[in-house]
Structure formats: C-alpha cells, structure tokens
Amino acid sequence: MPRYLTKSRYLLGLNCPTKLYYTGKSDYPDKNEDNDFLKALAEGGYQVGALAKCYYPTGIEIENRDYDSSVRETYKHLKQPRVVLFEAAFMWHNLFIRADIIEKKDRVINIFEVKAKSFGGTDSADMLTPEGYINTAWLDYLYDVAYQKYVISKMYPEYLVRAHLMLANKNAPATVDGLNQKFQLRKIEGDRTYVDVIGVESISDLGNEILIRVNVDDLVELIWNGKETKAEQPLGYEETIKLLAEAYENDSKITTPINKNCQDCEYRIPDESITEGKLSGFRECWKTQLGWSDRNFSAPLIFELWNYRSKQALIDDSIYYLKDISKDRFKKAIPKEDGSLSNEERQWLQIEKVINSDPTPYIDIEGLKGAYNKFKFPLHFIDFETTTVAIPFYKGRKPYEQVAFQFSHHSVTSDLKIEHTGEYICKEKGKFPNFDFVRQLKDQLGKDDGTIFRYAAHENTVLNQILAQLNDSTKEEIPDKQELIDFIKTITKGANHKGRRNMVDLKDLVQKYYYHPQTRGSNSLKAVLPAVLSSSKYLQEKYSQPIYGKNSMLRSKNYPDGWIWIKMEFPLFMKILRILSKRTS
C-alpha cells in the first residue's frame, strides 16, 4: 500500500520527524488516542466542520476514501467552471491532502480549512506578534493550510490558489436557539464519528453565520520563506517536505536529538503497557541516543520536576535524572512572609526526596495551622461543572462563551460535621443557566460569612466570565443584575477586584505546605488525593466504612443508604496498613 505524507503526518513530522516512524503502527501505541480531552476537542471540530458545510448548500462531498479514486473524482468535478467540494483530494508525487472545503471560481481555487478554534480579530494581522512573526497559538493551523496550498499549487499550477482559515467568530452571537443541537454526533463503522444535521431545511435555519473566513496568504508566504518565527529554519520549506515525505514513504526513521519536548511525546507510554508487549517510541529514542537499557528508566527523570523552566539546559549538560540536579541550578530562594515554600524550595524538596529515597510526605503543620486559623466556620467547598463550545446552545450567546450548568456544595461546621449542603443542576432544555446558577450559589453561600474553598482556578475563572456576561446584560433582562454582580465580586478575585470573602484555593495551600513523592511533582487533585489517602491509615479506615449517607456522620443528599468511598481487596488493604504501621512506628 502506498505511503503518502498527509497533512496530519506532515504536522507530526514538523513536531518531531522521528514520530513519522512510529505513527500508525499498533506496536507503538499513541497515548493521545485515549485522551478524553482531545477526543472532546475533536468532536467539537466535527460539529464545526458540519456547520461550515451547511453554509455552502450546493457543495459536493467526495465520499470515496481511496487515494487514487478520490483524486480522480476531485479532478472530474474541478472541470466545472464553478463548484464547491467537501473533502476534495489532491496528490503530488508522495504528498496527499484532503481539503475541508474547496471553492473553485473560474481560475481561482479557494481553500477553506475549518477549525474549531475561536478568533476575535478581523484579519490575518491579528495572528501576528508585534515583531511581525506568527503567534505560536496559530502556527499549527497555518502550517496545515500552507501545506494544502503547496500541494494544490503543485498539482494545478495554472490556478491561483488562495488559503483561508474558517474559524469560530467570538464576536458573532447566535441568532437562533438550539444551534448546537442541530449537529448531533454518532459513531459507526469502527467507531468513526459522523455528524447528523437535524432540522436544517435551508441555510436560514442557521441564523446569522457564526464562523469567519480569514485569508492567510500573507502568513503562508512567511512559512514558505522560513520567516514565521525568530528561529532560523535548518532547511527550506520544500527541503523539509521532501525529507519528511521520503522518510515516511520508505518507512525509515529520522533521528531527532532528544530534547525537552520529549516530555510530552505521545509515544511515551506507561510501564504497564510495555510489560504487555507494547513498544515505547520515547524509550527507543533515548535508548539509541544514550546507550540506555530499560533499567535506566526506573529512576525519576528530570521531566518530573515541578514548574522548572530550564529542562533543555539540563539535557544540554547531559543531566537526565532528578537525582543528578545540583542545588546551584536554582537561584537563591527569597523567604516568603508566611513561611511557605517558595518555588525553588519546593523543587529542591522534590529532588532531595529522590536523592534520599524518602517516600514520606512533607507537611508544614505550623504553616497549615496558620492558614487554618484564618478560616471562618462554617467552611464551604464548591465544585462546578461547565462547558464551553464552539457552536452556542442559546440565541444571543457567542462561540466559546462559558456555560455553567451544575455545582455541588459541601460544608463543615465548627464541630467538624460534614454535610452535603446543596447542589444545582439545570434540567430545563433550552434554558441559558448561568444567571440562575449564580442565584442558587448566592442563596446557598449567602446565609453566613464562612470561608469558601475551591481547588485550582476554575471556579474563580467561571464566575468572572459570568460577571462579564452580566455586565453585557441590561437590568430589564436581569432585574437582579447588580445583586449578582456584587455577590460574584465578593467571593472572587478579578482584574480590578478582590472580594472580602475571596475563595481560598486549596491547590495553593498544597503548593505552599505539602508535598508527597507519590505525586511525582504534580499538584493535580487526581495526583494529590490518592497520595494523601495512601499515607494516612486514619483516612483509609474512615472512608472504607459506609459513613457517607443521609443518616450517617457525613450527611449526603444522594446516598440515603450510605456510601463507601474507598473499596479495596482485603489482602491489599491489609498490606497497605502493615506498610503504614511500619512507617509510623
């Protein structure tokens, strides 16, 4: 079967040429294929792609997926003086692309590459830095369309080819309700995703367009001339394409020097996958270039070091392990007024734990006591469920506006009783929930002056985004507008305000006063919570009992019969208890 350099493979090769050897091979699993966040982004892209096609009602879909047949079918349609094609196929030697939307007008071919990314500008100049280089946030999208223009220009040199990005317009409100629900996802044929377009009889059913077309020919020229960034390009544009295409066609591996970007390699898979017979592209690269064996990967690598920005300098100095980083790599830490860990102190603490093979957690009890003494009971703990989508759910809302549809609220009293105090979920179809969301939150948190807690920035960010939506609304639309604004400002921190009851960030407390080697430098709740539980026999024993329920010591609205939060096989549970007992004795 022929091996063509498609646009996705081209982008992969630009990121790291070595990856072209690993891609598509079942022996080398790609960890991004199981990434739920990336899958959600892809699904949003499918919906935007379907919406874009609706704006061209005469468009013809090239449904044939065979390389040669789809190219021939595209060629046949392009004989017409004017035509719009979806998924048109183009091939030049060992290069192959499918274009989202092609619009041919006489001797002009317009490429429209559809992306679910939002755009708040007016033209391509808004994608440049003040120095005239392409903003890094736009590079991959522009590399994509530049490659398409290159292939089509080579195949049809007699045409003037123009390149465009078609993006979600942040300044365009939807003028119909339920626009998002008109594009429903379904999976068929080997988990392939399709979009069913529901209730669209004509283009008028979509209301005003919420996508914007941006001509980017000038930015494509920058890329073709190697002027897109400050960095000098080692090869010219055509030389790079030739190198990548030949390597993929011949299934040969290009050696890329190991670097800081290896940290995020999609072919860096968990150890358990390797024991199951899968191969790690990441390990292969490092083994080849450093002469390592699998045993060399048992010690923590420098990639685990929290919030350290000079990892490339470490690699340049042949430092690959945490234990080999010396203290003179860190600037002298300036003590904080509250006595909490500075960034440098926390980084060095992480390294010391590795050097000393110390698995125990670091806990600054006095620091935590100092923070605790400032809290006011009852304590309130909140967690939000939200979404931002390219295609709005509601009339009047713009692409990627925040939608907050659910929260949970737990509280702790001064005698340390824990209760599931309240919750909110919007169940009404077609209703914009944000302002009711804040009303309910205000009602539940406004009964006292207790301290409010969140974990990380999400809740603060969401409330500030709703604050902006309230500011854009009228008092006629929202009679209690000012009350809601005042409430949000009371419990949040924004560009121009800091509330007297500003929420306390538990993640910030973790970074200041707690570190567990099991987290491997991560402060994500998904890493911190298991680490805390694994090091506390008290918590394990407590939450392995059915104490969470309507009539139990931890009162819940949702579990009347009690709920066990920690469930383990008994032999494993006893083994953990024995380990903990030895550590504490």
Stockholm file with secondary structure:
# STOCKHOLM 1.0

chainA/1-585         MPRYLTKSRYLLGLNCPTKLYYTGKSDYPDKNEDNDFLKALAEGGYQVGALAKCYYPTGIEIENRDYDSSVRETYKHLKQPRVVLFEAAFMWHNLFIRADIIEKKDRVINIFEVKAKSFGGTDSADMLTPEGYINTAWLDYLYDVAYQKYVISKMYPEYLVRAHLMLANKNAPATVDGLNQKFQLRKIEGDRTYVDVIGVESISDLGNEILIRVNVDDLVELIWNGKETKAEQPLGYEETIKLLAEAYENDSKITTPINKNCQDCEYRIPDESITEGKLSGFRECWKTQLGWSDRNFSAPLIFELWNYRSKQALIDDSIYYLKDISKDRFKKAIPKEDGSLSNEERQWLQIEKVINSDPTPYIDIEGLKGAYNKFKFPLHFIDFETTTVAIPFYKGRKPYEQVAFQFSHHSVTSDLKIEHTGEYICKEKGKFPNFDFVRQLKDQLGKDDGTIFRYAAHENTVLNQILAQLNDSTKEEIPDKQELIDFIKTITKGANHKGRRNMVDLKDLVQKYYYHPQTRGSNSLKAVLPAVLSSSKYLQEKYSQPIYGKNSMLRSKNYPDGWIWIKMEFPLFMKILRILSKRTS
#=GR chainA/1-585 SS CCCCBCHHHHHHHHHCTTHHHHTTCTTSCCGGGGCHHHHHHHHHHHHHHHHHHHTCTTCEECCCCSHHHHHHHHHHHTTSSEEEEEEEEEEETTEEEEEEEEEEETTEEEEEEEEEEEECSSSGGGGBCTTSSBCGGGHHHHHHHHHHHHHHHHHCTTSEEEEEEEEEETTCCCSSTTSGGGEEEEEETTTEEEEEECSCSSGGGGCSCCEEEEECHHHHHHHHTTCSSSSCCSSCHHHHHHHHHHHHHTTCCCCCCCCGGGGGCTTCCCHHHHHTTCCCHHHHHHHHHHTCCGGGGSSCBGGGSTTCSCHHHHHHTTCCBGGGCCGGGSCCCCCCTTCCCCHHHHHHHHHHHHHTTCCSCEECHHHHHHHHTTCCSSEEEEEEEEEECSSCSSTTCCTTCEEEEEEEEEEECTTCCEEEEEEEECCSTTCCCHHHHHHHHHHHHTTSCCCEEESSSHHHHHHHHHHHHHHTSCTTTCTTHHHHHHHHHHHCEETTEECTTCCEEHHHHHHHHEECGGGTTCCCHHHHHHHHHHTCHHHHHHHTSSCEETTSSEECSSCTTCBCSCCCCHHHHHHHHHHHHHHHC
#=GC SS_cons         CCCCBCHHHHHHHHHCTTHHHHTTCTTSCCGGGGCHHHHHHHHHHHHHHHHHHHTCTTCEECCCCSHHHHHHHHHHHTTSSEEEEEEEEEEETTEEEEEEEEEEETTEEEEEEEEEEEECSSSGGGGBCTTSSBCGGGHHHHHHHHHHHHHHHHHCTTSEEEEEEEEEETTCCCSSTTSGGGEEEEEETTTEEEEEECSCSSGGGGCSCCEEEEECHHHHHHHHTTCSSSSCCSSCHHHHHHHHHHHHHTTCCCCCCCCGGGGGCTTCCCHHHHHTTCCCHHHHHHHHHHTCCGGGGSSCBGGGSTTCSCHHHHHHTTCCBGGGCCGGGSCCCCCCTTCCCCHHHHHHHHHHHHHTTCCSCEECHHHHHHHHTTCCSSEEEEEEEEEECSSCSSTTCCTTCEEEEEEEEEEECTTCCEEEEEEEECCSTTCCCHHHHHHHHHHHHTTSCCCEEESSSHHHHHHHHHHHHHHTSCTTTCTTHHHHHHHHHHHCEETTEECTTCCEEHHHHHHHHEECGGGTTCCCHHHHHHHHHHTCHHHHHHHTSSCEETTSSEECSSCTTCBCSCCCCHHHHHHHHHHHHHHHC
//
